[in-house]
Amino acid sequence: MQSGPVQLVWFKRDLRVADHAPLAAAAARGPVLPLWIVEPGLWAEPDASARQYRVQQEAAAELRADLAALGQPLVVRVGEAVAVLETIRRTRGIAAIWAHQDTTGTFGYARDRRVRAWARAHGIPVHEPRQTGAIRALASRDGWARRWEAFTRAPVVPAPRALAPVAIEPGRIPEPAEIGLAPDPCPGLARGGRRAAETLLASFLATRAQTYRRAMASPLAGWTACSRLSPHFAAGTLSIREAAQAARAARPRASGSLREGIDSFLTRLAWHCHFIQKLESEPAIERRALHPAYEALRMDGPGTERFERWASGTTGWPFVDACMRCLAETGWLNFRARAMLVSVATMHLWLDWRPVGLHLARLFADYEPGIHWSQVQMQSGTTGVNTIRMYNPVKQGQDQDPDGAFIRRWVPELASLPAPAIHRPWEHGVRGYAAPLGNHAALAAIARERLWSVRRAEGYRGVAGAIQERHGSRRSGMRQTGRRAAAQTALDLEP
């Protein structure tokens, strides 16, 4: 058993041993203490939920076993990060701290700053290599795509061959209620952990990608056609580099629609990091409109009938309600359905994007702050640079669920209605189902005029140009205009 100062590897949202640069570097320098800190303050944030924690809990349990097989199991502590680290420093000694850069929300940024200040005060070096294509302190987007390519093509970092055991009590992984998380029933929650990620990636690249491009928009077909890897990227059980290299390796063996699906998947991995870069470059986008002209445009949120009916899946628009109820029970939706839920809430119902985003964040088991808040602002029309687009809640159901199978599954009040009547139940005298919150076409027209009136204001274009320069993609194929650009910008919520 090692008893001297340790190389402390702080696991955050990178719960794996493969392609883990901090772990490999620390292991090359001395005895390693692998640490996962369960922070009640983090899980008390308004975007956190028990379903997100359960994904990480399952991944942490598997990581503990993987590390134990190398010689030293994962050490788990509950508490505020600096306090936990200070206890370890006093009782064991810390030679250095190793952790991936983590692009996260306000809590995480502030926490990491406190940890770095504490470490400097005690002369403890902190090493933070990149985990994704997002680049810390990025001065310009120019060349970002080339750097993403280089990062994802760099060799995958192998796991250490062995770890020397450290004399320390591993600790217990707490249950959600023990850290103050409210009950969050999610019977359809997908499995977490590295093994599930590897299985999903293999099946997607072997067969499921064949229908990816044509089926990803459907909440039914997308259930299997999409990779379903988003919870694993969010928890870090699989790295973006591993997924990209596996896709590139599978591509030469594929042909036709399977190769096309793999190509689309690779594109969306780049978009995944592109949107995370936005939060890395401007953390305030989770709470402040990207274009200040939209900051106070909408104010309504929880407590209003519109919000509560949207959040509970009782808007009276069947496809919207089916999507919300599915998300509540499974923690997952395909990208188009997610975008539609935001669009309907912020356009047709004119709700403030912030509480809308928080409600959805808690429901997403794969919540990734960088992607989430970029997309919420984009679908709400507050970025100032993206096309204003609105999802017709009836047409989306007709297009993506023409026979009504998805609606019947999640809105049983309408199970007896045939298609196409199921998409407009208010025209057929259905009882036991909510009346719609209004005429969706009229509501959309009002919202469109309100948004365009802001865009026509003096000074708007100058600010929008600065936003585009700071956050716009320089990647070839990412700068389309018109319909194609509008479609592309919504593709990141689920690779």
N, C-alpha and C positions, 0 to 999 in steps of 0.2 A: 504493500500500500504506500502510495506517495504521500508525503506529509508537508512538503515545502510549498512555496508560492506556485500558483497554477496559471496556465494559459486559459483564461475564461472565455468560452465560446457562448455568446448570448444568442440563443435561438429566438426569433420573433415570428415572422411569417415566412419561414424557410425550413419547415419541419421535415428534413431529409438528411441523409448522409452523402448521397451522390451529388456531384457538381456543387459542392459546398466549399467555396474557397476559404472562408474563415476557419472552418474545421480542419481542412488539410494544412493550411499554413500554421495554425496553432499546434497541431500534432507534430509538425516537423521541428518545433522549438522546445517541447517539454511536455510534462504531464498536463492533460486537458481536463477541465471541469466543464462539461456541457450543461448549460443552464437554460431553463424555460421559466420565465417569471409570469405568473398569472396575476395581473394587475386589476384589482377590483375597480379602481378609478377608470381604467380603460373600458371595462365592461359596463360601467355606469353611464357611459356616453350615450347621447340620444340616438346614435346610429347603430348601436350594438344590440345583439339579441342572443338568446340561448341557442338558437339553431346555428348561428355562426360559431359560437363557442363549441358546440358538440362536434362540428367538423374538425376544429382544431384539437379538441380533446381526443378524438379518435386518432388523429394524426400523431399527436404527442405520445400516446400509448404505443403506437407502432414504432415511432422513433426511439422510444426508450428501449424497446426490445432490440432494435437494430444496433444501437450504441452498446447495449449490454453484450451483444455478440462480439463486439470489437474489444470489450474488456471493461468499459465504464458506462453504466446506464445514465440516462438523462436525469439531471437533478432538477426538481421542481420546487419552487418557492412561491408563496402567495404574499403579495404586499406591494408597496411602492418601490419602484426600481432602485432609486438611490439608497433607500434603507436596506433593501436586500443585498445590494452590492457592498455596502458598508459593513454589514455583518460578516460577509464572506471575507472581506479584506482584513477585518480584525481577527477572525478565527483561523483563516487559512493563509491569507496573503494572496495578492493578485499580481502576477508579473505583467500581464497585458490583457486587454479586452479585445475580442474579435467578434464582429457582427456584420452582417450584410447591411448596406444602406437600405432603408425602408421608407418608401414614399407613402406616407399615411396622412391622417387627418391632423387637426390642430393639437389634439392631446399628444399624439406620438411625436410631433415635431418638438413640442415644448419639453416632453419627457427626455428626448434624446439630447437636447441642449443642456438640461440639468445634469444628465449623466456625464456628458463631456466636460462640463465645468467641474464636477466633483472629481473626475479622473485627473484633470490637470492639477487640481489642488493637492492631490496625493501622488503626483508624479507617475501616474499609470498611463501608458500609451494606449490609444484606442485606434484600432484598424477597422476600416469600413469599406471593403470592396463592393463593387456593384453586383446586384443580383439580376436586374432586368436591363432593358435597353435604355431606360431613363438615366440621364446624366446629371449629377449634382453640379450646381453652379454653372450651368450651361449658359454661355454668353450669347450664342446665336444658334438658330435652327439650321443654318447653312452646314451642309455635310452630315446632318444627323442620320440620314438613311444609310450612308456609307459606314458610319460608326456602328449602327445597329447590325448591319451585315457582318462587320468584322467581329463584333461581340458574340453574335450567335454562331459564327463559324470557328471561333477559338476552341481549342480542345476542351472537352468536358473534364472537369476536375475530378479525379478518382477519389473514392473514399479512403481514409487511412486504413492501412492493413491491420493495425491494432492500436488500442489505447491502454495506457497503464491505469490500473484502478487507483482511485483517489479516496482517501479516508474521509468520507462525508456521507451523511444520511441522505438517500435519494429524495425522500419526501413523497407525498401522495398527490396524485392528480385530482383536484377537487371537482365535485359535481356543480352544475350550473347554479343551483340554489344556494350553494355554500359561498358563492362570491356575489350574491345579491341579484342574480338574474331572475326575472319573472318567468313563470311557466310559459312555454312557447310550443304548444303541440304542433308537430310537423311530421305526420305519419309517413309522408313520402320522401323524407330527407334522404339524399344519396349518401352512400358510404364515403367516409373520409379515409385518409391513409395512403401510403405509397403504393401498396399492392393494388388497390382499386384504380389508382391513376395509371399504373403500368398496363393493367388489363384494358382500360378504356382506350388508351393511346394505341395499343396493338390492334384492337378490333376496329378502331376508326380507320387507321391507315391500311388495314387489310381489306375491309369490305364497306364499312359504313360511310366512308367519304364518297362513295360512288353516287349517293343521292344528296350529298351535302348542298350543292349549289341550288338545286331545284326545290329542295324540301325544307331548307333552313327557315323559311318564312312561316311555315305552318306550325302551330303549337302542338299538333298531333304528330305529324311526320318528323318534326324537328326534335322530338323527344329521343329518337334514335339516330336521326341523320346528323345532328350536331355532335361535336366531339364529346360534350358533357365534361370537359376538363376544367371548366372555369372554377369550381370550388378548389381544385387542386393547385391551380395557379395562385389563387387567393391565399391559400394556406401554405403554399410553397412546398408541397409534397413532390411536385414535379417542376423543374425549371423551364423557363421559356427556351433556353438554349438546348436543353435535352429534347424538347418537343420539336423545335425547328430542325435539329440535326436528324432526328428520327424521320421526319417528313421528307427531308431531302434524300435520305437514304432509301426511302420507300418509293420515291418518284420514278426512278428508272425501271422499276419492276412493274409499274402500273401503266395503264393505257386508258384512252377514252375518258369516260365520266369519272373514273376513279382518279386518274391523274389530274383532271380538272378540279376535283374536290380537294386534292392535296395541295394544288397550287393556291386555291382560295383560302385554305387553312393557313398556309404560310403568309399570305397577304394579311390575314387577320391577326396573326401573331405580331406583325409589324405595327398594325393599327393599335393593337393592345398596348404596346409600349409607347406609341405616339401619344395616346391620350393620358397615360400615366405621367408622361413628361410634362403635360400641362399643369398638373397639380404640383409636381416637383418644382416647376419654374414659378408657379404662382399659387401658393397654398391657400390663399384667400378665396379661391373659386368655390369652395364648399359652403361659403356663407355670404359672399358678395357677388352681385351680378358682374359678369365679365365686362360688359359695356355698362358704364354707370348710368346711362340714360334710362335703363330698365330697372334700376335699383328699387324704386318704390311704386312700380307700375301696378303690381298686384299685392294685396295685403291679407286676403282672406285665407284661413286655414282651418285647423281643428276647431270643432265646436259649431261650425256651420253645417247646415243640412247637406250641402253639396259635398263637403269634404267627407263627412261621416258615411254618406251613401257610396261615394267612390271607394273609400277605404274598406268598406264591408262587402263590396261587390253587389250592391243593390241600386245601381244607377238607373235600371230599367232598359239599358242597352245590353242585350244578351251576350254579345261577344266580349264586351268590356268586363261584365260581371263574371263570365266564365274564366277569363284570364286572371282576374284578381283572386278568385276563389282557388284556382289551381295553384297560383303562387303561394297563397297562404298555407296550403296543405303540403306542398312539395319543396318550396324554397327555390324553385327554378322556373324560368320561362325562356322561350326563344327571344332573339333580339328584337324582332318586329313587334311582338306583343308587349315587350317592356317599353319600347318607344311609344307605342300607342297609349299605354296607360298614363305616361307622363303627358303626352300631347292632349289627351282628353281632359285630364285634370287641370292643366294650365291654360289650355286654349278654350275649349267648350265650357268648362266650369269656372275658368278665370281664377284659379287658386294659386297662391304664392308657391313658387317652385321649391322653396326651402323645406317647409313641412311635407310637401309631396315627396321630395327626395328622401327625407328622413324616414317616412313611413315605408317606402319601398326598400331603402337600405336595410331596415330591420328584417324585412321579409326575404331578402336575397341571402341565401346560404353562401353564395359566391361573391359577396360584397367586396368590391375592389374600389376604394375611394377615388383613385385617379380616374378610372374609367367612369364610375358612377356619376360623379358630379359634373364631369365634362359633358356627359350625355344628357343629364337632366337639364343643364343649361342649354344645350343645343336643341333639344326637343321642346324647350320652353320658349325659344326664340330670344334668349337674353345674351347670347355671345356677341351679337352685333355684326358678325361676319358670315354666318351660315344662312342658307336659304330658309325662309320661314315656311315651314311645312306642317300640315295638319292631317292627322289620320281620321278619316271618316269612320266612325265606330260601327256603322251598319255595313258599309262596303267592305271593310276589313273582314268582317265575319263572312260575308258572301264570297269573298276571294279566298280566304284561308281556311274556311270551314263550311264549304258550300252545302254539304248534306246535313250539317248541324250536329255531327257526332260529338265534337268537342263541347258544344254548348249543352247537349243532353247529359254528358258526363258530369259537368260541373254546375249546371243550373237545372236540377231535376224538376223544378216547377214547370219547365217547358218541355219535358220529355215526350209528351203526347203530341206535340205540334210537328207537322211535317215540314220539310224544306219546300219552298222558301219562306213559309209563314213564320218559321222559328226566328228569323232575323228581324221581324217587325211584329212582335206579339200584340202591340197596342192596337193594331189594325184588325185583330181577330177576337177581341173580347175575352182574353185570357184572364182568369181570376187567380189570385194567390201569388202574383208576381208584380213587382213594383212598376208603377207608371214611369215613363222616362222623365229625366230631369229637365227636359225641354226639347225643342226642335233643334236637332244637332246642326242642321245646315244654317239656320238663323244664328245660332250661338257662334258657329265658326266664322260667319261673316262679320259679326261684331268684333270678335277677337282679332281677325285679320286687319280690320281698319284701325283698331287701337295700336297694333304693333307697327303698321306702316306709317301711322302718323308720327311715331317716334323717329322712325328712320328718315322721314322727310325734314326733320328739324335741323336748323343751322348748327354746324359743328359736328354733326353725327359722323360724317364720313372720315374726318380727320382722326377721330378716336378709333374708329373701326380699322383704319389703315395701320395704326400702331399695334392694335391687337393682332391683326393678321401677320404683321412682321414678327411679333414675339412668339406666336403659337402656331402659325400656319405650317403645313407640311411642305417640305421641299422635295419629297420623294416622288420619283417618276411614277405616274399612275395614280397618285394621290391628289392631283390638282385639277381633276375634272370639274367642269361647270355644269349648271343646269340639273336635269333630272339625275344624271349619273352621280354627280357630286352629292346630291341630297341623299341618294340611296347609300352611297359609300359611307357617309358620315355616321350612319346609324348601325354599322356592322360590328361594333366592338364589344357590345355588352356580353356576348358569349361566343368565344372562338369555336 
